[in-house]
Amino acid sequence: MNRSKEADASASSRKNHSSYLDDDNISQDAPAGVQKIEATTKAWSRKTLITAYAMMWLIYFVNNTQQGMAFALTPYVTGRFQKHASTATIHVMASLIGGLMKLPLAKVLDIWGRPHGYAFCVALLTTGLVMMASCKNLAMYTAAQVFYSVGYSGLSYTMSIFIADTSALKNRGLMLAFALSPNIITAWLGGPIGKSILVGPGLAWGFGIFSIVIPVVTMPLFGIFVYSYYQAKKQDLVVFDVIGLFLVTAGFALFLLPFNLYQRQPELWRSPKIIAMITIGGSLLVAFALWERFFAPVKYLPWGLLTNRTILGACALATVIFISHNLRDSYYISFLQVVDDLDLTTATYITNIYSVGSCIWCIPVGIAIRLSGRFRWLAWYFGVPLTILGVGLMIHFEQPGISIGYIVMCQIMIAFAGGTLGICEEMAVMAVVEHQYLAVVLAIGGMFASIGGAIGATVAAAIWQDVFPKRLMKYLPAETKGNFTAIYGALEVQRSYPVGSATRDAIVRAYGDTQKTMLIASTAVLALAIACVGVWKDLRVKDFKQTKGNVV
């Protein structure tokens, strides 16, 4: 009987939404962490809520500034170790592990509470920055990026859960847009800060400064969390699905990491290690599905929600969008500096058009959802078509000898479309569940986005390592073929050849051929986005009350 009820969890979820309209009591069947946040929102004042949102905005501002600086400096860090081609590989490892860690973090937030997960993420992020500041080789920098990515993505995820906890569903698009708004400012800071660090105190100081600043700006919000929880009624802990959590996390990690690691094995795909990891990982994922369906005494997520078409479509869309994004952007900042001869600051301005444009556009998207009560139409009629158009045009315009203005035009189109899809995708996974499942479905959505990013960066790295060296060797003049290894391995060496020289022209042509291949693949995968949005239910978010207490 219990399993048949769980199979109908999606339908009962909608029924429970209607009962929420008249019930503002604490959810007695929810995990302790959810009960605590519901008690907290009933206990705190409007002034406390506003203060918490202001602090959260400041945290996003500082984190995004640091992220922009790190993005600008990573090609120079890898180049310092003669490993410029590893730029995308580092991103794969960091984003994949960071995304997978959201699954256990979701349960930490639900069961032990939001402050514990928040503090844990701040500690990991700070540890990563300290390791970056003191790294002596690429292996240590990669490990530091993993710590940093887990902490950074976890901290952003925790604050997204806070927004979901403290906002009505119809207003959530606007509040998510508010959280993204610091990008409008910070997008212009990462490049100048990175450039000043390169010519000034050095890379170590750039990361070291933020390892001090970030704990300082994050602790006040932690204090508010803790104070508010102690004001609320304490609840007993409940059990959760440890076995299911292990199966899904280990399964995804073992299945996806080989797609990045195989190039380091002498036998490539035939390596026993690679074959074993893929086989074991795939088996664990199958075991997770069987465990959740037939055996788990406490479900990680009700089976009806795991098979809900709107949740699956939204997760698939996140995967597709991030595959496409990382395919075209993994080496984009290097392309701008070599092909268009832009300095680091100007190059970051171009790459951050997406961040700024999407964050600005999130605000009218949130207003449109607030007024219309629906979100699917925005993704279906605007977000998906404009994304495909913008990326498709980049195939022609992102080439040597074409005005940078056309690239800016395409980036603006992609930014507006991306802002629309980002808000709509998160609304889709949240609109079909009760409050107690918000953290889990957002973690699953974030995990699929990270998986997509890892796949995109992996394919980009494979294209780069296959196409770029072949074209570079083909185009280099005879007198500089002996410098092939140095040119291939470091961005600074590539930029050291004068614009218009035979060697620089050869490097530029190799970049153009490689980037075009990436953009064709990026555009092709976006065709799947049509099907992803097509399966969504056309939900009216005005009809649901999902949160309780004093919310926005």
Beta strands, then each sheet from edge to edge (+ up, - down):
end
